[in-house]
């Protein structure tokens, strides 16, 4: 699967060259998901970057939606599930924060 990560990174480069804002958001989300699937570590930053671009493009709808939003929530929930599995006194707070982050995203989406 190393080729998938490389191809996803290339999608960001091509999207940036295109100048199309939606391609730029999508390319970053695709790269973020590839990083997440391969535990490459850059997934969090890429998803935050994509969501910030989404918010800049459509302030009334600042969250990633559809498949891109699903991928981001999957990353958020997986982190919380892993944390729960390794839960310690200190880890309980991180798990709760991540679960609240997903709940807050859903609340924002529902009220929008």
PyMOL commands that set and color helices and strands:
alter all, ss='L'
color gray80, all
select helices_A, chain A and resi 2-18+21-37+43-57+59-61+66-85+91-111
alter helices_A, ss='H'
color red, helices_A
deselect
rebuild
show_as cartoon
